[in-house]
Amino acid sequence: MLHTIKSIAYKAFGLTIHSDIPLPELQSAPNLGTSVDINVGYADLAEAWLGESSAAGASFVCTKNRVMFRVPELAIFAIENGTRISVFPEKNGEEDRIRLYVLGSCMGAILLQRRILPLHGSAIVVDHKAYAFVGHSGHGKSTLASALLQRGYRLLTDDVIAVTLDEQNTPFVTPAYPQQKLWQESLDVFGMNSVEYRPLADRETKYAIPVKEQFSNAKVPLAGVFELVKSDCDKIRVQPIDRLGRLPLLYLHTYRNLLLSGSGLTQWHFDFTARLSGYIDMYRLERPLYESTVHELAELVLSTIGAEDNR
């Protein structure tokens, strides 16, 4: 049986969102009138999914205007035309877990459909410029961003970085919502007590960390991208990424890049990232495999971009 609740208005990624599913992580958006960019709600997707998935034989189906996927024992999701996210919960599908997918994979697909580049990582504001930290899961993107927040800088986004280009090809990062996701190990590094925070639904040792006081609500020009890499090195190091390495890196760290081909966005992505790579600095930031070096990494980032520590 589908849920029915009052629709709530939110804002995130520069978009106005009306949702039948509570999204408490997002900022409210009162007095929107009729201006709505995305509608999020429950719908019966069983028949549509059966038809699509039986033909494709896959866990997700992607076409030019629609992405559908199923998470077993949780829900079927559909993202359409950059304007709608539909959810069909399965029996005992937990709303907390459903929200993770709505704000993660679904929002990444929405951004792609709207021709907004979603990078997988965190972004902070330093001296009125945005710097993005990208990398594979567990490589320390959110932890590094948190270390910089402790130095007085502001968060733009965690997990999904929405990048746009203006008419002059200047790249901008649009704010997401005031929350980070940190593992227990990161909380330990910063002396934070996990009992004060809400654990993410299916990750008992990862927590939602509100950052309302240090969140930037303004769109900020993107000045640089740092790729975090764990390697068998004895100390941290940073090196610029040359032009030949920039496009593969941006492709690798595009959030849900497996959707590009089926959505007919491969050429768009190439053109977008080619323009983007010419306007920003890009670096590879290497750290030892088994050492906690987050504070040293923060200092190295600030020295690389010529910024002073705000503490």
N, C-alpha and C positions, 0 to 999 in steps of 0.2 A: 504493500500500500504506500502510495507516494505521500510525502509530507506536504502540509500546507501551512505557511506562516506568512506574516507580514513582510513585504519586501523592504530592505534596508539599503540606504544609499551610502556608498563609500567612494574614496578616491585613492588611486595608486597608479604608478607608471604614467602620470599625466592624463589618466583616463577616469571617467566617471562610471561607477559600477552600481547597478541595482541587483541585489542578491536576495533570493529566497532562503539561502543558506547563511546563517550568521558567520561573519568573517571578522572576529574581534581583533585580529592582528592589524587590520586596516584602519585608516583614519576615516571618520565619518565625513560626509559631504552634504550638509543641509542646504536647503533652498536651491536645489538643482533645477527645479521646474521640469521641463520636458527634455532637457539635455542629458541623454544617456548614451554612453559609448558601448557598454557591455552589459548584457543581462545574464545573470547566473540563476539557474533554477532546476527543479526536479522535472523529469520527463520519463515517459515509458520508452526506453530505447531497446527493449528486448528483441522485437521483431527486426528493427533496423540492423542491430548488431548480428543477429543470426544470419541475415542475408549477406551482409558485408564480410563477416569473418569466415563463413563457410566457403566463400569464393576465394578468399585470400589465404586461408589457413594460417593466419598469423595472430599475434596478440594485439596488434594494432593495424588499422587501415587508414591510409592517407590518400586523399585526392586533392584537387586544386582548391576546393572550398570547404572541405571538411576533414577533420581528423577524429577517428574513433579508437578507443582502446579500452580494454577490460583488465581490471585488477581482481584476480580470483578472490572470492569471499568478501569483496568490498563493494565494487560498483562498476558500472559501465559509464564511460565519459564520452561526450561528443563536443567538439569545438568547431564552430561554423562561422565562416565569412568574417572572422575577426570581430564578431559582435555578440556571440552567444556561446555560453558554456552550459551544457545540459548534463545532469547526473541522474543515473538510475541505480539507487542503492540495492545491493543484494541483502538477503536476510542477515541480520546482525551486523551489517556494515556500519562501522563506527564513524560518527560525524567528525571526530578529531582527525582521523586518518583521511577521510574524504577531503577535508580542508587542505591537508598537505599536498594533495594532487591538484586541487583547484588552483592553489597559489603557486604551484610548481609547474608540472608538465602542462597543465591546461593553459596557464598564463603564458608560458613560453610559446605554445602553439598560437595563441591569440596574437602575441607580438609579431611572430613571423607572418601570420596572415595579414597583419596591418603594415607589413614592410618596415618593422622596427627590429633592429638587430638585438637578440638576447644573448649576452655572454654569460657564461657560468662562473660566478664569482662574487666578490664584494667590491664596493667602491666607496671611497671617502673623499672629503673636500679638504684640500690644502691650499691656502693662499688663493682662494676663489677659483681653483681648478680641481677637476675630478681626476683621481688616479684609481685604476681598476686593478684588482688582484685576481688572476685567473689561475686555474690549475685543476688537477684531478681531485676527487673527493679524498679528504684526509690529509691533504698537503699543507693545510694551514691558512687558507684564505681568510676565513672569518676570524681566526685567532690573531693574525697579523693586523687586520682591521681593528680588532678590539684593543690591541696594544697601542695603536695610533689614536683611538678614541680616548684612552687614558692620558694621552699627551695633549688633549684639548681639541682635537680635530673632530669633524662631524661625519656621520654616516649618511650616505645616499641610498645604499641598497645592499642587501645580503642575499646571496643565492642566484638571483636573476638580475642582470645589469641591462637596462633598456637604453640602447644607443640610437640616436637619430642624427641626421645630417641636415643642416640648413641649406639655403640656396647657394651659399658660398663654400659648401662642403665642410663647414666647421662642425665637428662632432660634439654632441651634447649627451650627458647622462641625465635621465629624468628620475626623480626620487621614487622609491617603491613604498615602503612602509617601515615604521620605527621598531624594527625587531631584528635581532641576530639569532643565529643558531650555533651554540657552542657545545663541544663535547666535554665530558667530565674532566678530562685531562687539561683542557684549556681553563676550566674554572679553577682547577687546582693551581695552575701557574699564576693566576691573577688573585688568588686568595679569596675566591667567591664561594659561598655556601650554596650547594645545589638545592637545599630545602626551600630556598627563597624563590625558586623558579619552577615553571611548569615543564615537565618532561614532554618531549614530542611523542606522539601516540605510539609509533611502532619502533622507537629508538629510546630505550629506557635510559641510556647514558648520554643522551643529547637533549639540550634544554633550550627553551625559548627565552631570550633575554631582551626585555624591553629597553629601548634607548631613546625615549621620547625627548629627554633634555638635550641630547646630542645628535638629533636628527635634522638634516637639512631639507627644507621643503622646496627649495629653489632648484630649477634646472641649471646645470653647471657645465661649462665646456670641458670636454675630455682631453687631458694633456698627455696622459701616458698609460701604458699597460705593463704590468709586471706579471710574468708567468712564474709561479712557484713550483719548484722541482725538488724532490728529495733525491739525493744522489750519494754515492759512496765517496764523499769528500770529507776532509778533516776540518774544514771551516767554511763559513758562509762566503759567498762571492756573487757578484753581479756582473753581467756582461750585456752589452747592447745586442739586439737582434737585427741582423742585416735585412735588407729589402727582400731577398729571396726567401727568408724564413718567416716573414710576417704573415703572408696569406695562409700558409698551412697552419700556423699557430692559431689564427683567428677562426679558421674552420674547425680545428680540433676543439676549441673552447666555446664554440657556439652552442648554446643550450638547446638540446634535443635536435642536433644537426641531422639525425637520421630522417627527419621530416622534410628536409629540403628537396630531395629529388621527387618524392611523390606529390609534393605541393607545387611543383613547377617553379621552384624558387632558386634553383642552382645558379642560373645566370645572374639573377638579381643579387644573390649573396656574393658572388665573385665581384661584380661591379661595385657593390657597396663596400666590401672589405678592401678592395683595391684603392678606392678613394680614401677610406678611413686610414689606411696604413701610411699614406703620404702626409698626414696631418698630425700624427702623434709620435711620441717616443715610445719604444718598446724594449723591454729588458727581460732577461732570464735571471731569476733569483734562485740560486742553489743553496740548499741547506743540508747538513748531515742527516743521515737516516734516523738516528736514535738519540739525538741530543735536543734539548729544549733551547732554542736560539731565538725565540720570538722578539725579545727586547733588542737583541743585536740586529735582527732583520729590520725592525722599525727604524733604528738609527741609520742603518745602511740606506733604506729607502729615502729618508729625509735628506741625507747627505747627497744622494744621487740626484735628487730633483732640486737641490739647492735651497731647502727649506730649513727653518730653525725649529728646534724643539719648543713647543708651547708651554711646557711644564714650568 
